[in-house]
């Protein structure tokens, strides 16, 4: 599948509310636990299973030639459009663990629409795994036009979704499409996605999309508030074993263990990739053609570097694809955040961008040297995930290696750590110059609001200064002054570019008494070709 098709499938589901707003709406009728478990299993005795076996399987698979998945999807399923696909409902009485007194249950997605590669799904119990059989009786086909019983028993599933006891009618996580997955925090709102792996994102050659071919859902203990899911990943370049430990809450966490086995050298490996959407916001209104003031799932990339520095990079929707790399060693974390949670800034009472979760990646081991990479792709509408962020190791993976990564994902409005210094509350840009005076040349204004940290406690005569660095051009009309509305400070300056239209990198942070008082604001701005005064 091409990048745009796959990412559009992901974001289209978000914007339309399938998995983003009420993803659970297409799940079942009542949301009540089933009175009986009617699941069927593929014949044969259960097989021994654990994570060590799965890693061995991935290693062995990487030693063999890649076999692309073969889909025998019936033509009537293959032709399903949006409305007909979403008319399919999963039946409550076929939920995995639906009849058991557990804190979790799972439902399965039917094949169709954008999701045509079947995946195998196993249940693991007492160290034994048994494949769950596709059964047309699992689904209410409603107005889809499909007939129950018309498909083969080995049709397979597209993915699955997870429910927890706190609310059986709404799911907390979903794995669907290639290696994509989503989760929700305490606001019960889907938004951006994570992926198992990114391969050659943002390069001249086509991007490779590894896929989860098989899942194993481990039956939790009766009192357990954590669900363990395993997955086997495969692609032409790499095979991999994954273990997810999911704990729902106001901030849902996933502990992820990854073992990768390259088939060949990989030029750009993306570990812990995140995928989101930014059409326009306060800082970038290039594509602001809609009546809503802002449209985005995330408004910035936050990083905590290995040396402890906190960095905030507002997202943009550039006219041309932009790829930025931020070098680091043993990063402490990075993520795509939705900091702006003011409904009035979005005015969207359908998909609620103000409630979209942030997603933070917290490495659990030292990742060594590499770069946090940010890819921003032009988009003119919100049904296209155009933002990608991931960690790229410095050394290219080679065939025969075992690459191990462990990290924790945090989904929700509140992230596990934040800078003790002031943070960027808003970024705004517009034409520079002095109001009321004739402009003699083109310039662009940047307005950065800082709040938090020690700023609210500073004396009225405190000297707060902005340290501003730009890669090209001339900085002028600089001011930093108190902003009572935020109990913070506002920094303003104009940038007069040179003749080039190439991107300009900007860096700003506040100081008091010569010491840093804020996180570091990074930005990339491309001067327009048409520089009207």
N, C-alpha and C positions, 0 to 999 in steps of 0.2 A: 504494500500500500504506500502511496506517495505521502510525504510529510503533510502537505496541506489537507489531503483527504482525512488522514488519521487525526490530526490535531483539530480539524473542523468537526469531526465526529465527536471528539471529546468535549469541545467547548459548546457545540450545538446542544448537546444533552444538558449542559449546565445552564445555558441561557434560557432554554425552553422549560426548564424545571424538571428534566428527567433524572440526570442524577443530581442536579444542583439544588433546586428548591425542594419540592417533595419527591425525592428519588423513590421513596417508598410508595408513591401513589400507584405505580404500576406493579406493585408487588403482590398484594393479596386483598381479600375482601374486607375482613374484619380486624386483622391484626391480632386476633386471639390465638393463644396456643392451641395446637391441634389436640384432639381427643385421642388420636391414634396415629402411629407412624406407619405410613403406607409405602415407604421407600422400598425399592427393589435394588438388588446388588447383582453385579456381573458374576456369573458362575465361577466356581473354583474356590479352593480354600484360601483364607486370608494369608497374606504374606508378611514376613517380618519387615519392620520399617523403623528407621531412626535417621537422624540428620547425618550421621557418619555414612550410612548406606547411600543417602541421597547425594552426598558429595562424591562418593565413589562412582555413582551412576553418571553424574555430570562430567567427571574426569574421563570416564570411559567413552562417553558420547563425544567429547571434544577430540578424542583420538580417532574418530571415524569421520568419513565425509558427511557434510551436512545434507540432511534430507528435508526439503521444504514440506510443510504440512500439506496434506491432501484433504480437501473438503469435498465430501459427496453430498453437499447440501441440496435438497430437492429444489427444483426450479421455482415452485410456488413460494418457498421460503426465501429463496434468493431474490425474488422480485418484490418482497414486502417493502412498502413505503413507510414514511414516518407514522402516520395515523394507524395504519393496520398493524404495524409492529407493536405499537404501544397499546393496542387493544388486547394483547396477550397478558393474562394475569396468572401469577403463580398461586397454586392452591395451598391454603393453610395446612390442610391435613397431610401434606407431603413435605413439610419443612423438616430439615435435618434437626433432630433432637426436639422437635416440636411437641412430642408427647412426654418428654422427660422433664424432670424438675431440675433443670439446669439454668444457668444465667445467660446462656447463648443459644441461638438457633440460626440456621442459614437457609436461604432460598436460592434458587438457581435462575440464571438468565437464559432465555431461549435464544437460539441462533437466529440471525436475520439482521436486516438493515445494514449497519456498518460492520457488524460482528459476525463474520462468516467462517472463522477458523475454530473448529471444535476443540474444546479442552476436556481432558479427563479429570474427574474429581473423585477422590478417595476419602473415606472415613478411616481414621486411625484410632484404634482402641486397644489398650493394653499391649502396645508395641506391635500390633498387627494392622495391616491396611487392606481394605477391601473396596473395590471400585463401585461407585454408585451408578446404577444403570439409568439411562434416559428412558422416560416413560411418558407417553402423551397424556396420561391421566394426571400428571403433575400440573398441567396447565389448563386454564380456562381460556379458550381461543376467542371467545366473544365475537366481535365484529371484524376479526382479522381476515376472515375468508378461509382460514385453514381448517382442516377437518381432523379431529382427534383420531388417532389410530392409523393415519395415512403415512406415517414416517417410520423408518427403520429403527430398531432398538439401539443401534450403535450411532445414532445421530449425534449424540454428545451435547454439551452445553457451551454457552458463550462465556460464562463466568458465574460469580456468585456474590451475594450480599449478606452481611452479618447484622443480626439484631441482638440487643442485650435486654435484660429483664427490666431495665428502667422504663422502657416503652416498646412494647412488641409491635407497634404499628409503624415505627420509623427506624430505618436501618442506620447503623453507625459507621459502616465501612463497606466498600464495594470494590471488587476486582473485575475489570471488564475492559477488553480491548488491548491487544499486544501485551505489554507489561505494565499497563496503567492501573492505578488504584487511587481511591479517594477515601477520606474519612471526615467525620464531623466532630466538633467540640460541643460545648454546652449550649450553643445557640442553634444546634440542629440544622446547620446550613452547609451544603456542599459548595465547593468553589474550585480552587486550583487542584491539580493532580500531582501525584508522584509517579515515578516509573522505576522499574527494576534496574534499567541500565540504558545509557545513551551511547551510541556508536557513530562516530564521524558526523556529529551535529555541526551545522554551519560551515560545511566544507563545499568545495566546488563539485565534488562527486555526490551522488545520492546518499542521503542518510540511511543507515541500516536500523531497522526497528526490531530488536529482539522480542521474542514472545514467550509468555508463560504457557507452556504446553500442557502441564499437569499440576494439579493442586492436591494437597493432603490436608484435611481439616482434622485436627486432633480433638477427640472428645474430651471436654474439660471435666475436672472433678466437680462434684455437686456444689461445693462452696467456692469454687475458683471464680475470680473476677477477671481472669485473663484467658484469652483464646490464642492458641498456637496454630499457625498456618504455615505449611511448607509449599515451596513451588520449585519446579524445574524450568529453567530458562534455556532457550536455544536460539541460535542465529548462525548465519554463515561464518561469523568471526569468532564466536565464543559460546560456550555452554556454562551454565551456572546453577548453583544450589542456593536456595533462600530459605530463611527461617524468620517468620514474623511473630512476635508476641504482642498481642493487641490488648490494651487496657482502656476501656471507655472512661470518660469523665469530662469535667468542664474543659480540660485540655486532654484530649485523647492522645495516648502515647503508643508508639510501635517500636519495639526493640527489634532491629533488623541485623541479622548475620548473613553475610554474603561470601560465597566461595566461587571464584571465577576461574575458568580454564580456557584460555585463548586457543583457537585453532590456527590463528595466524597473527602476525603483528598488527596492532590496532593503532592507527595514527592519533585518533582523538577519542579516548575512553572517558565517558561521563559517569561518575559514581554519584549515587544519590540524586538523580536528576529530578528537578521540579519543573512543572509546566503550568503557565498561567496566562491570563489575558489582560492586556492594557490597551484600551482604545484611545482614551484621552482623560486628562485630569487637570488640576490647577496649573501644573507646570508645563503641560504640552497639550495644546488644543488644535493641533494640525488636522485631526480627523473629527473635530467636534461639529458634526452635522445633525445630531439628534437633539431633541428638546431637553433631555436630561442633562444636568450640569456636569456629571462625571460618569464614566463607564469603565470600570476595571475590577478584576478579581483581586489584584494586588497592586500596591502603589510604590513599592520599593524593595530593593535587595539590601538586606542587613547582613553584616559580617562582623564576627569577633575574631580578629586575627590571632595568630599564635603568640604574638608579643603582647596581647591584651587590648590592642586598639580596637575601638568600635567604629564601624564605618556604615554610613547610610548613603545608598545610591538610588535616587528617585528613578522610576521606570519611565521610558519614553516610547512613543510609536513613531519611529523614524521613517523618513521617505525611502531610505534604502536599508537593507539588512545590516545590522551592526553587531559586531562580536567584540566584547571587551574581556580581557583576562587580568585578574588581580592576583599577582604572585603571593605566595604565603608558604609557611612551613608549620606543620601540625596545627591547622586551624582549629579554633575552639568551637566554631559553629558558623552557619550561614543559613539564610532562609529568605523566602519571598513573603513579605508581610503586607497586611491590609491595615495600616495604621489609622487611616481616616475612617471613623465609625459613626459619623454624624449623618443621619438619614437625610437631613436637609441638603447635604452636598451631592446626593444622588437622586432623590425624589423617585425612587423605583420601589413601588409597593407590589411588584410581581416577583422579582428574583432577588431583591434585597441585597444589593452589593455592600451595604453597610454591615451586613452580618457575615460576610464571607470569612472563612477561617484563614489565619496565617499558618505558615508551615515552616518549622525550624529544624535544621539538621544538626544534631549534636554528635560528633565523632566520639566513640568510646575508647578508641585506641589512637596512637599517633599515626597520622597518615603521611608523614614525611613532607617532602617538598612537592609543590605543584601549583595550580592556579584554580581559583574560583572563576568559572567562565559564565558570562551573561550574554545571551543571544536575544536580540530584539528584532522582530520581523514586522514589516509594515502590514497593517490591516485597516480595513475600512468599516468593519462591523464586528460585533461582539461574539459572533459564532465562530471565532477562530482563535485558538490559543496561540499567541504570538510571542510569548516570553518563555525562555528556557534558562535554567541555572543549574550548574553541576560542579563537582570537583573533578579536575583533570590531574592525575598523577604526572610528575615530571618525566618519569621514564616510561617509554612506550611498552605496553604489555607484549610479551613474546610467546609464541607457541610452546607448550610444555610447562609453562609456569602455573603455579597456584597463587592467586591473588585473594587475600582475605581482608574483608572490611567489616567493621561493626559500628553501628550508629543507632541513635534514637531519634525518631521523628515525633515532633510535637504539633498537634493540630488543634487550633482554637484561637480565641481572641487574646489570650494571655500566654506569653512565651516564658520559658523557664528562667531566663536570665535577661538582664538589660543593663545598659551602661549606667554607672552611678553618676555620670556627667549629664549635662543637658542633651536632649535629643532634638532632632529636626521635626517640628510639628507641621510645617507646610513649606512647599517650594512654589513660587510663582515667577513667571517670566513674561516679558512684553517689550515693546519698543522702548529704547532708551532716550536720553535727552532730558531737557528741563522744560517743564510745562510752561507755556507762554512765551518761550523763546524759540526762534527759528532754528531748525536743525541744519547744521552744516555738513554733517556726515552721518552714516548709519551706525547705530550701536544697539546693543540688546541689554535689557535690564534683568537682573536676577534679584529676587527678594526671598530671603530665607528666614523663617521664623524658628527660633530655638526656645524650648521650654523645659522645665524640670531641672534636675540636678540641684546645684546651689543657687541658681539664678533667682528664685523667689526670695531668698534670704539675704541677698546682697543689699548693702546700704545704697541710698539714693545717689551718693557721689562716687560709687564704685566705678573703677575704670575697666570697662569691658571692650575688648578690641577683637577684630576679625583678622585672621591670618588668611590671605587670599593668594592662591597660586594658579596661574593659567599657563597652558603649554604654548600659546601664541596670542598675540593681540595686546591691547592696552587696557588696563583697568582704570576706571575713573569714577568720579562722583560716589565715593565710598562713604557709607554711614552705618553706625551700629548704635541703636538707641533702645531704651526700655519699651516693651510692649505690654501695657497693663492688662489688656484683654486675656493674655496668656500667662501673666506673671513671668514673662520671659523677655527676650530681646529679639529685635529684627535687624538683620544685616541686609543692606541694599548696595548694589554697585552696578555700573554699566561696563560692558565689554565691547571695545571697539576692535573688530576683527581686522586682520590684514586682508590682502586681495584673494587669498586662497579660500575655497569652499570646503576644504577638508575639515573633519571634526576637530574641535578644540576641547581639551580636557581641563576641568576646573576642580579646584580643591579648596575647601573653606572649613575653618573651625574657630571657635571663640577661645579667648584667653582672659584670665583675670590675674593680675600681678605676675604676668609672664608665664603662668601655668595653664595647661589646657582646661577649659571649662565646659567643653561640649564634645560630642562625638564628631567624627570627620564626615563632612558632606562632600560627596564626589558627584560629578555630573559630566556629561558629554553633550556638547552642543555643536550642531552643524550650521554654519552661516548660510542663509538662503542665497540662491543665485540672483534673485530679484531683490535688491536692497533699496527699497523705496524709503525715502526720508519721511 
